[in-house]
Amino acid sequence: MNRTSLAARTTGTLEATRQKETDVTDATNTPPQPDRPVVPTPPAAPSYEGSYPPPPAASQQPAYTPPTYPASAPQGYGQQGYPQGGYGYAAPRPTNVLAIISLISAIAGLSLIPFLGSIAAVITGHMSLKQIERTGENGRGLALGGTIVGWVSLGLWVLGIIIAVLFFIGLAAAGASYGSYPS
């Protein structure tokens, strides 16, 4: 037995069953579509009329009155017998200013102020090393860096001056031999 004949027996007639099957499904097994699309109506906006009371008028608010305190407030909040200061970290040691100047002068002696910057770096570097040893300030590495770079820069300048003097002496000696006529 197939489904159609079983359904026809239960409802009564075969034609009524076939009519229902063609109305509900077709070859693609999709329900029939209406001619115009059905647009659902949006829900109505909710009413907020009775939700909140109206705001109070400005004249209904009482004026501000500062709080009153008793004549003698209890003294000494905190634990008695212990110092009030906390156990925080110690303040960091300051960096020696001459050490910073020494390093900046050494860098300037290499590029911007060639000879004078190197001399200033060496002098301030040695001064800052003595101050750091005496006071315990930070900046020893800066002072050493400025002093070392200053001395290296001065050494390069002295070496360059020696090479330039020797070059000009050699040039003068060679020029004297070319300027004389053989006899």
C-alpha positions as CSV (number, residue, x, y, z in Angstrom):
1,M,0.0,0.0,0.0
2,N,1.2,3.5,-0.7
3,R,0.8,6.6,1.3
4,T,-1.8,8.2,-0.9
5,S,-4.3,5.3,-0.7
6,L,-3.9,5.2,3.0
7,A,-4.5,8.9,3.3
8,A,-7.5,8.6,1.0
9,R,-9.1,6.0,3.2
10,T,-8.7,8.0,6.3
11,T,-10.1,11.3,4.9
12,G,-12.7,9.7,2.7
13,T,-11.9,10.5,-1.0
14,L,-8.8,10.1,-3.1
15,E,-9.4,13.3,-5.1
16,A,-9.5,15.4,-1.9
17,T,-6.2,14.0,-0.9
18,R,-4.6,14.6,-4.3
19,Q,-5.9,18.2,-4.2
20,K,-4.3,18.7,-0.8
21,E,-1.0,17.3,-1.9
22,T,-0.8,19.6,-5.0
23,D,-1.7,22.6,-2.9
24,V,1.0,21.9,-0.3
25,T,3.9,20.5,-2.4
26,D,5.0,20.5,-6.0
27,A,7.9,18.8,-7.7
28,T,10.5,20.7,-5.7
29,N,8.7,20.0,-2.5
30,T,8.4,23.7,-1.5
31,P,5.2,25.3,-0.2
32,P,3.3,27.6,-2.6
33,Q,4.4,31.3,-2.5
34,P,1.9,34.2,-2.3
35,D,1.6,36.7,-5.2
36,R,2.8,39.6,-3.1
37,P,5.4,39.4,-0.3
38,V,3.9,39.7,3.1
39,V,5.5,42.5,5.1
40,P,5.1,42.1,8.8
41,T,4.0,45.1,10.7
42,P,6.5,46.4,13.3
43,P,5.6,46.2,16.9
44,A,4.2,49.3,18.6
45,A,6.6,51.5,20.5
46,P,6.5,50.9,24.2
47,S,4.9,53.5,26.4
48,Y,7.0,55.1,29.0
49,E,4.4,57.4,30.5
50,G,4.0,55.7,33.8
51,S,7.5,54.3,34.2
52,Y,9.3,57.1,36.0
53,P,8.0,59.9,38.3
54,P,8.5,63.5,37.0
55,P,11.7,65.2,38.1
56,P,11.4,67.3,41.2
57,A,11.2,71.1,40.8
58,A,14.2,73.2,41.7
59,S,12.5,74.9,44.6
60,Q,11.7,71.5,46.3
61,Q,15.4,70.7,47.0
62,P,16.7,71.7,50.5
63,A,19.7,74.1,50.7
64,Y,23.1,72.5,51.4
65,T,24.1,72.7,55.0
66,P,27.6,71.6,56.0
67,P,27.9,68.8,58.5
68,T,28.5,69.7,62.1
69,Y,31.4,68.2,64.1
70,P,31.7,67.8,67.8
71,A,33.7,70.5,69.7
72,S,36.5,68.1,70.5
73,A,37.3,65.4,67.9
74,P,39.2,62.3,69.1
75,Q,42.9,62.9,68.6
76,G,45.6,60.5,67.4
77,Y,44.1,58.2,64.8
78,G,46.4,55.3,64.2
79,Q,48.3,53.0,66.5
80,Q,49.9,54.6,69.5
81,G,53.6,53.8,70.2
82,Y,54.6,53.2,66.6
83,P,56.2,55.9,64.3
84,Q,53.8,57.3,61.7
85,G,56.3,57.0,58.8
86,G,56.2,54.0,56.6
87,Y,58.9,51.6,55.5
88,G,59.2,52.7,51.9
89,Y,62.2,52.6,49.6
90,A,65.2,54.8,50.2
91,A,65.6,57.8,47.9
92,P,67.9,57.1,45.0
93,R,71.3,58.6,45.0
94,P,71.7,61.6,42.6
95,T,73.9,61.4,39.5
96,N,77.0,63.6,39.5
97,V,76.5,66.5,37.2
98,L,80.1,66.8,36.3
99,A,80.0,63.2,35.1
100,I,77.2,64.0,32.7
101,I,79.1,67.1,31.5
102,S,82.2,65.0,31.0
103,L,80.4,62.5,28.7
104,I,78.6,65.3,26.7
105,S,81.9,67.2,26.3
106,A,83.6,64.0,25.1
107,I,81.0,63.4,22.5
108,A,81.1,67.0,21.4
109,G,84.9,66.8,21.3
110,L,84.6,64.0,18.7
111,S,82.3,66.0,16.4
112,L,81.2,69.6,17.1
113,I,84.1,71.2,19.1
114,P,87.0,69.0,18.3
115,F,89.9,70.0,20.5
116,L,88.3,72.0,23.2
117,G,85.5,69.5,23.9
118,S,88.1,66.8,24.5
119,I,90.1,68.9,27.0
120,A,86.8,69.8,28.8
121,A,85.9,66.1,28.9
122,V,89.2,65.1,30.5
123,I,89.2,67.9,33.1
124,T,85.5,67.4,34.2
125,G,85.9,63.6,34.1
126,H,88.7,63.6,36.6
127,M,86.9,66.2,38.8
128,S,83.7,64.1,38.8
129,L,85.6,60.8,39.6
130,K,87.1,62.5,42.7
131,Q,83.7,63.9,43.7
132,I,82.0,60.5,43.2
133,E,84.6,58.8,45.4
134,R,84.2,61.4,48.1
135,T,80.3,61.7,48.1
136,G,79.1,58.3,46.9
137,E,77.0,59.7,44.1
138,N,76.0,57.8,41.0
139,G,77.6,58.4,37.6
140,R,81.0,56.7,37.8
141,G,80.4,55.0,34.4
142,L,79.5,58.3,32.8
143,A,82.7,59.9,34.3
144,L,84.9,57.1,33.1
145,G,83.3,57.1,29.7
146,G,83.8,60.9,29.3
147,T,87.4,60.7,30.6
148,I,88.4,57.8,28.3
149,V,86.7,59.2,25.2
150,G,88.3,62.6,26.0
151,W,91.8,61.1,26.3
152,V,91.4,59.0,23.1
153,S,90.2,62.1,21.2
154,L,93.1,64.1,22.5
155,G,95.5,61.3,21.5
156,L,94.1,61.3,18.0
157,W,94.5,65.0,17.8
158,V,98.1,64.9,18.9
159,L,98.8,62.1,16.5
160,G,97.2,64.0,13.7
161,I,99.2,67.1,14.4
162,I,102.4,65.1,14.5
163,I,101.6,63.4,11.2
164,A,100.7,66.8,9.6
165,V,104.0,68.4,10.8
166,L,106.0,65.5,9.5
167,F,104.1,65.7,6.2
168,F,104.9,69.4,5.8
169,I,108.6,68.9,6.8
170,G,108.8,66.1,4.2
171,L,107.1,68.2,1.6
172,A,109.5,71.1,2.3
173,A,112.5,68.8,2.1
174,A,111.4,67.4,-1.2
175,G,110.6,70.8,-2.6
176,A,114.1,72.1,-1.8
177,S,115.7,69.3,-3.8
178,Y,113.5,69.9,-6.8
179,G,114.2,73.6,-6.8
180,S,118.0,73.4,-7.2
181,Y,119.7,73.1,-10.5
182,P,122.4,70.5,-11.0
183,S,125.8,72.0,-11.6
